[in-house]
Amino acid sequence: MSDSAVVECAITDAADLFPRGASVLVACSGGADSVALAAALARCADALGVRLAIGHVDHGLRIDSSRDAEAVRALAQRLDVPFHLACLEPLDTSRLGLEAAAREERYRALASLAQRAGADRVATAHTRRDQAETVLLRLARGGGPGALAAIRRVRPLAERVLLVRPLLDVPREATEAYCASRDLAVSTDPHNADPQRARARLRQLFPVLASALNPRLEEALAGAARLAADEDTLLDAQARSALDAARTSDGFRVAVLAALPTALARRALLLAAQPQARPERRHVESLLAALGRDIQLDLPGGRAVIAGGLLRIEARDSRTTDPVEVSGPGRYAWCGRVLQVGEGALCVDVDRAPLPWTLRHRRPGDRLEQPSGRAPKIADLWNAARIPPARRSALAVLADARGRVFWAEGVREGAASAGEMHAAMRFGFAPEMGELR
């Protein structure tokens, strides 16, 4: 079978994802994978008995991002398929960081487009390579069984809308060959090659890993993800049942949780924390060790309290987060996120913003010196940037060793980040490791 034929065979083999009478919105970025998926589904739609539309989400992260939208619109016209476009507002990166915030908003926009198109499922073009990369990234972050299951073949996206991935067993070479054989125009997102992104760095290393470890590494990792997904589903069901048995109107009975096998207790604690908190592995292990005694434990986004034989998870106002001293390169947990110093998309001259820094919330009267020499109040800069007051309590500022704020989240760079730098230091935010399951 030719590489290009593999794509359409994967579509027809995934008939369980596309039952007759279904209405499908294809999420299309304009890249080879999603263009191949859109074109193949268009060719197979009549045989499958499904109705098709194409949706594109413009994140507005690049000046020329509208070109991708127009290219996808042209593809939809060529395929004679309805086209739907969503243009996102500026992203709120205060909670998750840029990449995760963009992903969250993209799926929210796709759910909205599906409802607009009358679609009951959204199809995305994640391939076997995407699956393998995700497994490796989550292994590197210490993920548990659910994380190692990586990208799920099907999951709920919104009320009465499923997210389906029919190409998870298809190699990327096949989607590229499919587009080339049908003269389908594709675009390339420069963010995919940005060395600041962990996935981009992994893509450069993947051929080396495959050569050194296993020529079929991609296939092996994707197969491991399928097994992990099946086992995770079973473990999740058992943990939910155990948590229900421990539930009371005031919390969860510690004695019931403590009697569980460790694997089930760990999963039950993760479930108990939702949606108030997002514990990391170290928090869960601390809770496991503390079952049976009274404690209070701060978690990203909340607090765990064990008292009187009950466990309660409480939401915590982010404004109560204490300042963190930033002594130099490294990772600093704060307010459910991690400040990475020594890497990241932001940069500052440490000659003008000397270490140690302080990572904290804005204080009344805080000002940020601009490249022009002016030093307006940060509150005024946030007003000018139209950042809603409700969001500001989660935003961060960085102050230097002299106590002067040199960076504030959500506004343009300050004077210490502008012009020629003599001692440049990169930094940026990322979510804390949340892929434990």
Beta strands, then each sheet from edge to edge (+ up, - down):
strand 1: 23-27
strand 2: 51-58
strand 3: 83-87
strand 4: 121-123
strand 5: 154-158
strand 6: 161-164
strand 7: 247-248
strand 8: 251-253
strand 9: 295-299
strand 10: 302-307
strand 11: 310-315
strand 12: 324-326
strand 13: 330-334
strand 14: 337-349
strand 15: 357-360
strand 16: 397-399
strand 17: 405-408
strand 18: 424-431
sheet 1: 3+ 2+ 1+ 4+ 6+ 5-
sheet 2: 7+ 8- 11+ 10- 9+
sheet 3: 12+ 15- 16+ 17-
sheet 4: 13+ 14- 18+
end
